[in-house]
Amino acid sequence: MFKLSNNNELGKELRMAVVDSLKEVMESDTSVVALDADLGAASGWSKIKEEFPDRFINVGISEANMVGLSAGLSLTNHRPFIHTFSPFATRRVFDQLYISGGYSENNINIYGSDPGFTAGPNGGTHTSFEDMALVRMIPGSTICDAADAVQMEWLIKEYAKKDGINYVRGNRKAVRTVYEEGSTFEIGKGNLIREGKDILFIATGQLVSDALIVAKELEEDGYNVEVIDMFTIKPLDINMILERTKDKEKVFTIENHSINNGLGSSVAEVIAENNIPVKLHRIGVNERFGQVGTPDFLQREFGLDSESIKQNILNHL
């Protein structure tokens, strides 16, 4: 079960949430191995190398080879976790993930770091607004977008038990805390974190905290807003969407991703296929490439900060 945090302050860096939980998993399960694409210092995975030198491989800037190695390790009864920037963990290696991973029924757990606007000064080449869209096309894959460090730690431990292609995306740096320490979740089930009767926000990733901020501000303006943390994009919680959208006036999806083939598209498909009479508006990135800037600047530039999200929603009310 989960409990919401009351402080809304920055928590542990997500990269360290990954490192700490992965080290805990590796202590108890000797089949787990870690692979990194020459980002050990930036990702903190050098700490894994220090404690488990025989189960850590730095493949260098050779991401496709990293996936191939992971497939081979899976075939020899290992459970690989791999890390690199989200576009290099998905777009650059898509064929290897699809064929050597999914098609060959291998087990590969992937942490794609700094998705969307969080790529910051690394610029457009390192920006992914399409990573979830790509992994979503692999049959049987799992896709999660961590809202905070608490959820990220739980996901890493849960992925260690799962078969298949399991992808989690998240900032490397600290994000606002949404959940209390010790919270647990269920992959494939959304979290109803704020009840309301008029408007529904379905948010994912670090924008969950922004969605909560906007919901509270809109309440002061007379709107009653419900918020769901849809941290699992695939498999999607269809039942929750059907249940919580049927009596709402408007539904807004909120994601640090393209509105195409991510959370927004997934929710739209459910609403359309089940003839739910509700107006849906997708908030995300629309036909844009990444660019250079600080994460805060880029979040505003792409209209994904709380102020921009609020104004976007007001324009549709």
C-alpha atoms as a printed R data frame, in Angstrom:
    type eleno elety resid chain resno       x       y       z
1   ATOM     1    CA   MET     A     1   0.000   0.000   0.000
2   ATOM     2    CA   PHE     A     2   1.110   3.578  -0.568
3   ATOM     3    CA   LYS     A     3   0.854   6.753   1.474
4   ATOM     4    CA   LEU     A     4   1.316  10.250   0.133
5   ATOM     5    CA   SER     A     5   4.146  12.386   1.444
6   ATOM     6    CA   ASN     A     6   3.217  15.620   3.156
7   ATOM     7    CA   ASN     A     7   6.369  17.633   2.490
8   ATOM     8    CA   ASN     A     8   6.494  17.786  -1.341
9   ATOM     9    CA   GLU     A     9  10.234  18.475  -1.039
10  ATOM    10    CA   LEU     A    10  13.079  17.070  -3.106
11  ATOM    11    CA   GLY     A    11  13.878  13.480  -2.207
12  ATOM    12    CA   LYS     A    12  16.834  11.220  -2.931
13  ATOM    13    CA   GLU     A    13  18.343  11.482  -6.396
14  ATOM    14    CA   LEU     A    14  16.659   8.925  -8.617
15  ATOM    15    CA   ARG     A    15  20.008   7.607  -9.865
16  ATOM    16    CA   MET     A    16  20.967   6.820  -6.276
17  ATOM    17    CA   ALA     A    17  17.558   5.268  -5.685
18  ATOM    18    CA   VAL     A    18  18.397   2.932  -8.561
19  ATOM    19    CA   VAL     A    19  21.902   2.234  -7.271
20  ATOM    20    CA   ASP     A    20  20.850   1.587  -3.674
21  ATOM    21    CA   SER     A    21  17.974  -0.710  -4.572
22  ATOM    22    CA   LEU     A    22  20.013  -2.554  -7.206
23  ATOM    23    CA   LYS     A    23  22.833  -3.178  -4.722
24  ATOM    24    CA   GLU     A    24  20.275  -4.557  -2.281
25  ATOM    25    CA   VAL     A    25  18.932  -6.891  -4.960
26  ATOM    26    CA   MET     A    26  22.426  -8.016  -5.972
27  ATOM    27    CA   GLU     A    27  23.292  -8.882  -2.364
28  ATOM    28    CA   SER     A    28  20.426 -11.363  -2.174
29  ATOM    29    CA   ASP     A    29  20.331 -12.615  -5.782
30  ATOM    30    CA   THR     A    30  23.630 -13.637  -7.361
31  ATOM    31    CA   SER     A    31  21.998 -13.971 -10.805
32  ATOM    32    CA   VAL     A    32  21.592 -10.191 -11.080
33  ATOM    33    CA   VAL     A    33  24.267  -8.374 -13.093
34  ATOM    34    CA   ALA     A    34  24.667  -4.687 -13.984
35  ATOM    35    CA   LEU     A    35  25.843  -3.202 -17.293
36  ATOM    36    CA   ASP     A    36  26.537   0.466 -18.020
37  ATOM    37    CA   ALA     A    37  27.548   2.316 -21.177
38  ATOM    38    CA   ASP     A    38  30.504   4.330 -19.835
39  ATOM    39    CA   LEU     A    39  28.337   6.422 -17.503
40  ATOM    40    CA   GLY     A    40  29.407   4.970 -14.172
41  ATOM    41    CA   ALA     A    41  30.405   8.310 -12.670
42  ATOM    42    CA   ALA     A    42  27.331  10.171 -13.919
43  ATOM    43    CA   SER     A    43  24.918   7.383 -12.993
44  ATOM    44    CA   GLY     A    44  26.487   6.335  -9.708
45  ATOM    45    CA   TRP     A    45  26.857   2.788 -11.045
46  ATOM    46    CA   SER     A    46  30.562   2.948 -10.248
47  ATOM    47    CA   LYS     A    47  29.434   2.205  -6.682
48  ATOM    48    CA   ILE     A    48  27.966  -1.057  -7.938
49  ATOM    49    CA   LYS     A    49  31.298  -1.889  -9.553
50  ATOM    50    CA   GLU     A    50  33.087  -1.278  -6.248
51  ATOM    51    CA   GLU     A    51  30.878  -3.756  -4.374
52  ATOM    52    CA   PHE     A    52  30.279  -6.299  -7.134
53  ATOM    53    CA   PRO     A    53  33.274  -6.134  -9.515
54  ATOM    54    CA   ASP     A    54  32.545  -9.613 -10.885
55  ATOM    55    CA   ARG     A    55  28.962  -8.719 -11.758
56  ATOM    56    CA   PHE     A    56  29.443  -5.302 -13.334
57  ATOM    57    CA   ILE     A    57  30.360  -4.675 -16.975
58  ATOM    58    CA   ASN     A    58  31.195  -1.289 -18.464
59  ATOM    59    CA   VAL     A    59  30.636  -1.895 -22.187
60  ATOM    60    CA   GLY     A    60  31.806   1.582 -23.164
61  ATOM    61    CA   ILE     A    61  29.858   3.760 -25.577
62  ATOM    62    CA   SER     A    62  28.448   0.687 -27.254
63  ATOM    63    CA   GLU     A    63  24.798   0.522 -26.310
64  ATOM    64    CA   ALA     A    64  23.672  -2.050 -28.908
65  ATOM    65    CA   ASN     A    65  26.456  -4.340 -27.736
66  ATOM    66    CA   MET     A    66  25.231  -3.844 -24.176
67  ATOM    67    CA   VAL     A    67  21.803  -5.185 -25.139
68  ATOM    68    CA   GLY     A    68  23.405  -8.099 -27.000
69  ATOM    69    CA   LEU     A    69  25.525  -8.961 -23.976
70  ATOM    70    CA   SER     A    70  22.424  -8.750 -21.787
71  ATOM    71    CA   ALA     A    71  20.589 -11.181 -24.045
72  ATOM    72    CA   GLY     A    72  23.503 -13.612 -23.767
73  ATOM    73    CA   LEU     A    73  23.566 -13.218 -19.992
74  ATOM    74    CA   SER     A    74  19.833 -13.892 -19.875
75  ATOM    75    CA   LEU     A    75  20.382 -17.094 -21.856
76  ATOM    76    CA   THR     A    76  22.841 -18.205 -19.170
77  ATOM    77    CA   ASN     A    77  20.288 -17.671 -16.377
78  ATOM    78    CA   HIS     A    78  21.424 -14.198 -15.335
79  ATOM    79    CA   ARG     A    79  19.147 -11.200 -14.749
80  ATOM    80    CA   PRO     A    80  20.771  -8.149 -16.362
81  ATOM    81    CA   PHE     A    81  20.020  -4.535 -15.469
82  ATOM    82    CA   ILE     A    82  21.302  -2.002 -17.995
83  ATOM    83    CA   HIS     A    83  21.570   1.772 -17.941
84  ATOM    84    CA   THR     A    84  22.212   4.649 -20.299
85  ATOM    85    CA   PHE     A    85  20.479   7.840 -21.439
86  ATOM    86    CA   SER     A    86  16.856   7.077 -22.321
87  ATOM    87    CA   PRO     A    87  17.261   7.677 -26.098
88  ATOM    88    CA   PHE     A    88  20.291   5.371 -26.219
89  ATOM    89    CA   ALA     A    89  18.501   2.761 -24.123
90  ATOM    90    CA   THR     A    90  15.571   2.662 -26.557
91  ATOM    91    CA   ARG     A    91  15.929   4.489 -29.888
92  ATOM    92    CA   ARG     A    92  19.535   3.579 -30.577
93  ATOM    93    CA   VAL     A    93  19.123  -0.076 -29.620
94  ATOM    94    CA   PHE     A    94  15.541  -0.739 -30.669
95  ATOM    95    CA   ASP     A    95  16.331  -3.592 -33.059
96  ATOM    96    CA   GLN     A    96  18.455  -5.358 -30.455
97  ATOM    97    CA   LEU     A    97  15.771  -4.915 -27.796
98  ATOM    98    CA   TYR     A    98  13.096  -6.176 -30.167
99  ATOM    99    CA   ILE     A    99  14.924  -9.194 -31.617
100 ATOM   100    CA   SER     A   100  17.620 -10.207 -29.107
101 ATOM   101    CA   GLY     A   101  15.396  -9.201 -26.196
102 ATOM   102    CA   GLY     A   102  11.670  -9.533 -26.807
103 ATOM   103    CA   TYR     A   103  11.533 -11.900 -29.791
104 ATOM   104    CA   SER     A   104  14.089 -14.232 -28.212
105 ATOM   105    CA   GLU     A   105  12.207 -14.203 -24.900
106 ATOM   106    CA   ASN     A   106  15.139 -12.899 -22.896
107 ATOM   107    CA   ASN     A   107  14.962 -10.954 -19.656
108 ATOM   108    CA   ILE     A   108  16.419  -7.430 -19.756
109 ATOM   109    CA   ASN     A   109  15.722  -4.689 -17.205
110 ATOM   110    CA   ILE     A   110  16.400  -1.171 -18.476
111 ATOM   111    CA   TYR     A   111  16.817   2.129 -16.661
112 ATOM   112    CA   GLY     A   112  16.583   4.942 -19.214
113 ATOM   113    CA   SER     A   113  17.801   8.083 -17.483
114 ATOM   114    CA   ASP     A   114  16.999  11.758 -18.089
115 ATOM   115    CA   PRO     A   115  13.959  11.375 -20.372
116 ATOM   116    CA   GLY     A   116  12.255  14.354 -22.008
117 ATOM   117    CA   PHE     A   117  13.124  17.815 -20.727
118 ATOM   118    CA   THR     A   118  15.367  16.373 -17.989
119 ATOM   119    CA   ALA     A   119  18.128  15.838 -20.596
120 ATOM   120    CA   GLY     A   120  18.894  19.524 -20.040
121 ATOM   121    CA   PRO     A   121  22.168  20.856 -21.515
122 ATOM   122    CA   ASN     A   122  22.893  17.533 -23.231
123 ATOM   123    CA   GLY     A   123  20.541  18.811 -25.907
124 ATOM   124    CA   GLY     A   124  18.404  17.371 -28.651
125 ATOM   125    CA   THR     A   125  20.582  14.351 -29.453
126 ATOM   126    CA   HIS     A   126  20.200  13.127 -25.868
127 ATOM   127    CA   THR     A   127  16.503  13.960 -25.565
128 ATOM   128    CA   SER     A   128  13.824  11.291 -25.852
129 ATOM   129    CA   PHE     A   129  10.165  12.147 -26.219
130 ATOM   130    CA   GLU     A   130   9.622   8.791 -27.928
131 ATOM   131    CA   ASP     A   131  11.193   6.202 -25.623
132 ATOM   132    CA   MET     A   132   7.927   4.867 -24.193
133 ATOM   133    CA   ALA     A   133   6.428   4.791 -27.685
134 ATOM   134    CA   LEU     A   134   9.215   2.527 -28.912
135 ATOM   135    CA   VAL     A   135   9.228   0.097 -26.000
136 ATOM   136    CA   ARG     A   136   5.428  -0.014 -26.116
137 ATOM   137    CA   MET     A   137   5.725  -1.700 -29.524
138 ATOM   138    CA   ILE     A   138   7.655  -4.685 -28.128
139 ATOM   139    CA   PRO     A   139   5.150  -7.466 -27.394
140 ATOM   140    CA   GLY     A   140   4.956  -8.317 -23.711
141 ATOM   141    CA   SER     A   141   7.080  -5.369 -22.564
142 ATOM   142    CA   THR     A   142   6.541  -3.461 -19.324
143 ATOM   143    CA   ILE     A   143   6.922   0.335 -19.124
144 ATOM   144    CA   CYS     A   144   6.988   2.393 -15.929
145 ATOM   145    CA   ASP     A   145   7.659   6.078 -15.303
146 ATOM   146    CA   ALA     A   146   8.773   6.681 -11.722
147 ATOM   147    CA   ALA     A   147   7.098   9.552  -9.880
148 ATOM   148    CA   ASP     A   148   9.795   9.814  -7.217
149 ATOM   149    CA   ALA     A   149  12.682   7.986  -5.548
150 ATOM   150    CA   VAL     A   150  10.394   5.894  -3.341
151 ATOM   151    CA   GLN     A   151   8.591   4.499  -6.359
152 ATOM   152    CA   MET     A   152  11.836   4.036  -8.288
153 ATOM   153    CA   GLU     A   153  13.385   1.944  -5.504
154 ATOM   154    CA   TRP     A   154  10.296  -0.267  -5.379
155 ATOM   155    CA   LEU     A   155  10.284  -0.695  -9.171
156 ATOM   156    CA   ILE     A   156  13.922  -1.808  -9.362
157 ATOM   157    CA   LYS     A   157  13.302  -4.468  -6.721
158 ATOM   158    CA   GLU     A   158  10.117  -5.585  -8.456
159 ATOM   159    CA   TYR     A   159  11.775  -5.744 -11.884
160 ATOM   160    CA   ALA     A   160  14.366  -8.134 -10.462
161 ATOM   161    CA   LYS     A   161  11.542 -10.674 -10.058
162 ATOM   162    CA   LYS     A   162   9.997 -10.153 -13.512
163 ATOM   163    CA   ASP     A   163  10.691 -11.822 -16.817
164 ATOM   164    CA   GLY     A   164  10.709 -10.035 -20.167
165 ATOM   165    CA   ILE     A   165  11.651  -6.544 -21.313
166 ATOM   166    CA   ASN     A   166  11.096  -4.187 -18.383
167 ATOM   167    CA   TYR     A   167  11.729  -0.473 -18.932
168 ATOM   168    CA   VAL     A   168  11.730   2.260 -16.305
169 ATOM   169    CA   ARG     A   169  12.470   5.905 -17.054
170 ATOM   170    CA   GLY     A   170  13.381   8.643 -14.631
171 ATOM   171    CA   ASN     A   171  15.458  11.712 -13.931
172 ATOM   172    CA   ARG     A   172  18.935  11.161 -12.583
173 ATOM   173    CA   LYS     A   173  18.568  14.097 -10.206
174 ATOM   174    CA   ALA     A   174  16.219  14.585  -7.274
175 ATOM   175    CA   VAL     A   175  12.527  15.223  -7.866
176 ATOM   176    CA   ARG     A   176   9.725  16.201  -5.488
177 ATOM   177    CA   THR     A   177   8.610  13.472  -3.129
178 ATOM   178    CA   VAL     A   178   5.123  12.099  -3.773
179 ATOM   179    CA   TYR     A   179   5.079   8.985  -1.586
180 ATOM   180    CA   GLU     A   180   6.159   8.150   1.945
181 ATOM   181    CA   GLU     A   181   9.069   5.785   2.492
182 ATOM   182    CA   GLY     A   182   7.960   2.178   2.577
183 ATOM   183    CA   SER     A   183   5.112   2.640   0.110
184 ATOM   184    CA   THR     A   184   4.394  -0.302  -2.161
185 ATOM   185    CA   PHE     A   185   2.631  -0.441  -5.513
186 ATOM   186    CA   GLU     A   186   1.376  -2.884  -8.109
187 ATOM   187    CA   ILE     A   187   2.641  -2.926 -11.668
188 ATOM   188    CA   GLY     A   188  -0.304  -2.483 -14.006
189 ATOM   189    CA   LYS     A   189  -2.411  -0.659 -11.411
190 ATOM   190    CA   GLY     A   190  -2.792   3.109 -11.279
191 ATOM   191    CA   ASN     A   191  -2.747   4.988  -7.975
192 ATOM   192    CA   LEU     A   192  -5.725   7.192  -7.128
193 ATOM   193    CA   ILE     A   193  -3.928   9.890  -5.160
194 ATOM   194    CA   ARG     A   194  -6.576  12.639  -5.107
195 ATOM   195    CA   GLU     A   195 -10.333  12.258  -5.407
196 ATOM   196    CA   GLY     A   196 -12.535  14.698  -7.294
197 ATOM   197    CA   LYS     A   197 -15.840  14.735  -9.155
198 ATOM   198    CA   ASP     A   198 -15.459  17.145 -12.081
199 ATOM   199    CA   ILE     A   199 -12.054  16.876 -13.777
200 ATOM   200    CA   LEU     A   200  -9.586  13.997 -13.968
201 ATOM   201    CA   PHE     A   201  -5.825  14.294 -14.336
202 ATOM   202    CA   ILE     A   202  -4.002  11.108 -15.374
203 ATOM   203    CA   ALA     A   203  -0.313  11.876 -14.887
204 ATOM   204    CA   THR     A   204   2.923   9.922 -14.934
205 ATOM   205    CA   GLY     A   205   6.546  10.321 -13.873
206 ATOM   206    CA   GLN     A   206   7.834  13.409 -12.129
207 ATOM   207    CA   LEU     A   207   4.885  15.398 -13.519
208 ATOM   208    CA   VAL     A   208   2.656  13.667 -10.977
209 ATOM   209    CA   SER     A   209   3.818  16.217  -8.395
210 ATOM   210    CA   ASP     A   210   3.060  19.066 -10.827
211 ATOM   211    CA   ALA     A   211  -0.392  17.596 -11.423
212 ATOM   212    CA   LEU     A   212  -1.053  17.650  -7.677
213 ATOM   213    CA   ILE     A   213   0.062  21.283  -7.469
214 ATOM   214    CA   VAL     A   214  -2.238  22.288 -10.330
215 ATOM   215    CA   ALA     A   215  -5.150  20.306  -8.876
216 ATOM   216    CA   LYS     A   216  -4.828  22.159  -5.566
217 ATOM   217    CA   GLU     A   217  -4.646  25.550  -7.291
218 ATOM   218    CA   LEU     A   218  -7.672  24.786  -9.459
219 ATOM   219    CA   GLU     A   219  -9.598  23.750  -6.364
220 ATOM   220    CA   GLU     A   220  -9.123  27.291  -5.083
221 ATOM   221    CA   ASP     A   221 -10.722  28.472  -8.342
222 ATOM   222    CA   GLY     A   222 -13.756  26.269  -7.787
223 ATOM   223    CA   TYR     A   223 -12.806  23.146  -9.771
224 ATOM   224    CA   ASN     A   224 -12.963  19.712  -8.188
225 ATOM   225    CA   VAL     A   225 -10.004  17.725  -9.554
226 ATOM   226    CA   GLU     A   226  -9.110  14.045  -9.262
227 ATOM   227    CA   VAL     A   227  -5.527  12.837  -9.851
228 ATOM   228    CA   ILE     A   228  -4.280   9.398 -10.858
229 ATOM   229    CA   ASP     A   229  -0.611   8.430 -10.897
230 ATOM   230    CA   MET     A   230  -0.525   6.096 -13.902
231 ATOM   231    CA   PHE     A   231   3.056   5.053 -13.280
232 ATOM   232    CA   THR     A   232   2.619   1.918 -15.394
233 ATOM   233    CA   ILE     A   233   2.087   2.832 -19.041
234 ATOM   234    CA   LYS     A   234   2.128  -0.809 -20.077
235 ATOM   235    CA   PRO     A   235   0.266  -2.852 -18.999
236 ATOM   236    CA   LEU     A   236  -2.221  -0.015 -18.582
237 ATOM   237    CA   ASP     A   237  -4.852  -0.018 -15.836
238 ATOM   238    CA   ILE     A   238  -7.844  -0.101 -18.185
239 ATOM   239    CA   ASN     A   239 -10.345  -0.822 -15.423
240 ATOM   240    CA   MET     A   240  -9.336   2.268 -13.450
241 ATOM   241    CA   ILE     A   241  -9.591   4.448 -16.565
242 ATOM   242    CA   LEU     A   242 -13.072   3.122 -17.338
243 ATOM   243    CA   GLU     A   243 -14.201   3.552 -13.739
244 ATOM   244    CA   ARG     A   244 -12.797   7.029 -13.106
245 ATOM   245    CA   THR     A   245 -13.555   8.681 -16.478
246 ATOM   246    CA   LYS     A   246 -17.207   7.703 -16.877
247 ATOM   247    CA   ASP     A   247 -18.634  10.526 -14.728
248 ATOM   248    CA   LYS     A   248 -16.058  13.254 -15.415
249 ATOM   249    CA   GLU     A   249 -16.574  16.384 -17.506
250 ATOM   250    CA   LYS     A   250 -13.027  16.450 -18.843
251 ATOM   251    CA   VAL     A   251  -9.922  14.267 -18.696
252 ATOM   252    CA   PHE     A   252  -6.333  15.503 -19.069
253 ATOM   253    CA   THR     A   253  -3.289  13.267 -19.509
254 ATOM   254    CA   ILE     A   254   0.022  14.783 -18.378
255 ATOM   255    CA   GLU     A   255   3.392  13.340 -19.411
256 ATOM   256    CA   ASN     A   256   7.037  14.274 -20.059
257 ATOM   257    CA   HIS     A   257   6.819  12.506 -23.428
258 ATOM   258    CA   SER     A   258   5.308  12.938 -26.857
259 ATOM   259    CA   ILE     A   259   1.514  12.921 -26.799
260 ATOM   260    CA   ASN     A   260   1.840  10.273 -29.524
261 ATOM   261    CA   ASN     A   261   1.960   6.630 -28.417
262 ATOM   262    CA   GLY     A   262   2.700   7.342 -24.777
263 ATOM   263    CA   LEU     A   263   0.313   7.853 -21.878
264 ATOM   264    CA   GLY     A   264  -2.037  10.166 -23.783
265 ATOM   265    CA   SER     A   265  -2.455   7.834 -26.735
266 ATOM   266    CA   SER     A   266  -2.908   4.832 -24.441
267 ATOM   267    CA   VAL     A   267  -5.708   6.532 -22.497
268 ATOM   268    CA   ALA     A   268  -7.298   7.833 -25.708
269 ATOM   269    CA   GLU     A   269  -7.446   4.298 -27.091
270 ATOM   270    CA   VAL     A   270  -9.253   3.034 -23.995
271 ATOM   271    CA   ILE     A   271 -11.773   5.887 -24.050
272 ATOM   272    CA   ALA     A   272 -12.462   5.542 -27.780
273 ATOM   273    CA   GLU     A   273 -12.709   1.747 -27.822
274 ATOM   274    CA   ASN     A   274 -15.158   1.741 -24.898
275 ATOM   275    CA   ASN     A   275 -17.276   4.693 -26.110
276 ATOM   276    CA   ILE     A   276 -16.733   6.733 -22.931
277 ATOM   277    CA   PRO     A   277 -18.527  10.082 -23.450
278 ATOM   278    CA   VAL     A   278 -15.822  12.345 -22.048
279 ATOM   279    CA   LYS     A   279 -13.618  15.047 -23.559
280 ATOM   280    CA   LEU     A   280  -9.932  14.201 -23.439
281 ATOM   281    CA   HIS     A   281  -6.995  16.583 -23.846
282 ATOM   282    CA   ARG     A   282  -3.417  15.294 -23.952
283 ATOM   283    CA   ILE     A   283  -0.726  17.449 -22.345
284 ATOM   284    CA   GLY     A   284   2.783  16.548 -23.425
285 ATOM   285    CA   VAL     A   285   5.187  17.308 -26.253
286 ATOM   286    CA   ASN     A   286   3.649  17.788 -29.689
287 ATOM   287    CA   GLU     A   287   5.840  17.556 -32.793
288 ATOM   288    CA   ARG     A   288   8.990  18.932 -31.151
289 ATOM   289    CA   PHE     A   289  12.626  17.887 -30.987
290 ATOM   290    CA   GLY     A   290  14.743  18.414 -27.901
291 ATOM   291    CA   GLN     A   291  17.050  21.383 -27.444
292 ATOM   292    CA   VAL     A   292  19.776  22.722 -25.156
293 ATOM   293    CA   GLY     A   293  18.830  24.396 -21.896
294 ATOM   294    CA   THR     A   294  18.535  23.863 -18.181
295 ATOM   295    CA   PRO     A   295  15.857  21.334 -17.180
296 ATOM   296    CA   ASP     A   296  13.786  24.090 -15.548
297 ATOM   297    CA   PHE     A   297  13.941  26.206 -18.695
298 ATOM   298    CA   LEU     A   298  13.095  23.258 -20.929
299 ATOM   299    CA   GLN     A   299  10.173  22.244 -18.715
300 ATOM   300    CA   ARG     A   300   8.717  25.716 -19.278
301 ATOM   301    CA   GLU     A   301   9.697  25.722 -22.946
302 ATOM   302    CA   PHE     A   302   7.712  22.544 -23.575
303 ATOM   303    CA   GLY     A   303   4.780  23.743 -21.489
304 ATOM   304    CA   LEU     A   304   5.225  21.117 -18.790
305 ATOM   305    CA   ASP     A   305   5.785  23.218 -15.663
306 ATOM   306    CA   SER     A   306   2.846  23.592 -13.276
307 ATOM   307    CA   GLU     A   307   2.054  27.155 -14.391
308 ATOM   308    CA   SER     A   308   1.960  26.202 -18.073
309 ATOM   309    CA   ILE     A   309  -0.047  23.050 -17.373
310 ATOM   310    CA   LYS     A   310  -2.589  25.067 -15.390
311 ATOM   311    CA   GLN     A   311  -2.985  27.636 -18.158
312 ATOM   312    CA   ASN     A   312  -3.327  24.892 -20.775
313 ATOM   313    CA   ILE     A   313  -6.095  23.287 -18.732
314 ATOM   314    CA   LEU     A   314  -7.895  26.587 -18.127
315 ATOM   315    CA   ASN     A   315  -7.901  27.169 -21.888
316 ATOM   316    CA   HIS     A   316  -9.942  23.968 -22.227
317 ATOM   317    CA   LEU     A   317 -12.378  24.607 -19.395
